[in-house]
Amino acid sequence: MAADKGEDQGLENAAILLMTLGEEEASEVFKHLAPKEVQRLGETIARMKAVTSERVNTVMLNFEKVASSERMLVADSNEYVKAVLRRALGDDKANLLIDRILQGSDVTGIESLKWMDPTSVAELLRNEHPQIVAAILVHLEFDQAAEVLKLFTERQRNEVMVRIATLDGIQPTALRDLNEVMSKVLAGGDRGRKSTLGGVKTAAEIINMMGSVIETSVLDFVREADNDLAQKIMDNMFTFDDVEKIDDKGIQALLKEVQSESLIVALKGSTPALKEKILKNMSSRAAETLKEDLESRGPVRLSEVEAEQKELLKVVRRLVDEGQIVLAGGGGDEQFV
């Protein structure tokens, strides 16, 4: 149940390359990376104290080989992405992805929030209208948006979640207004159609990251305002107990990605059925060890259990995106988380 060694090695190779380039050149590279990529690379660089000259040479030779083989594959990469996705997925599904992939130049001001800690973002948005907050938060990663909302009052949080769930896209002019709220300048030209952000699925994803106490409060508030909307959100939510719906092959793939200690804490708050599902997909020796660890582990804070469950759910979503896990919905159709 170790982490992906290939991914770790790739990060280390990238870190070695950046350290070899020097501060000035490395800083130019960092300008083109996303916040999470910068964080992971930074942590890797800080962790690496000494590297053999042989490995440095290997990394440089591999980079030179890749760099020398690079060439312009298509005249317009944006149009190529659109064409390929529409052919593969159909217009409706492809358009959802295309907006996410190609909208970066339209939301430069809002994108800067991804570099800020949740407390700072919450302070920045606290006095804004819930509709504006909702339109901004749907641009952030689900876990970051959830952490920001946790810092709001219960009423503010609930009002924002209702608006996220009912948000039906954002017009190009609204993106300009949002960037002005953030005191930023919107880069790029007009878009021909609104971006498809927000909605029931986005609300469900954010609520998933909030923890059971806040989750219940938000859903109760939404249910009072619109019972049908609350049900739609719940239908799209994927909770830790839903891991039980993953088939055996998917559970086995998940177990390879999760550390034993994290799994023990996460399972402290799970149903007996889910524990049994996990145990039956382990070797007899590993299952016995896990049983003993679960029985010997004393009480664990709910916040710690929920934190580990959130991390495990992130792994589930990544494996779903990679096609290693398929979650069967209650209606018989396959749902992807």
JODAUR-V255240 format. One record per helix or strand. SS is the DSSP state (H for helix, E for strand). FROM is the first residue (numbers start at 1). TO is the last residue. If there is no record, write none. Layout:
ss=SS from=FROM to=TO
ss=SS from=FROM to=TO
This chain:
ss=H from=5 to=21
ss=H from=23 to=30
ss=H from=35 to=47
ss=H from=53 to=69
ss=H from=77 to=89
ss=H from=91 to=102
ss=H from=104 to=106
ss=H from=108 to=115
ss=H from=118 to=125
ss=H from=130 to=137
ss=H from=142 to=150
ss=H from=154 to=166
ss=E from=170 to=170
ss=H from=172 to=181
ss=E from=195 to=195
ss=H from=200 to=208
ss=H from=212 to=225
ss=H from=227 to=236
ss=H from=240 to=245
ss=E from=246 to=246
ss=H from=248 to=255
ss=H from=260 to=267
ss=H from=272 to=280
ss=H from=284 to=296
ss=H from=302 to=321
ss=E from=327 to=328
ss=E from=334 to=335
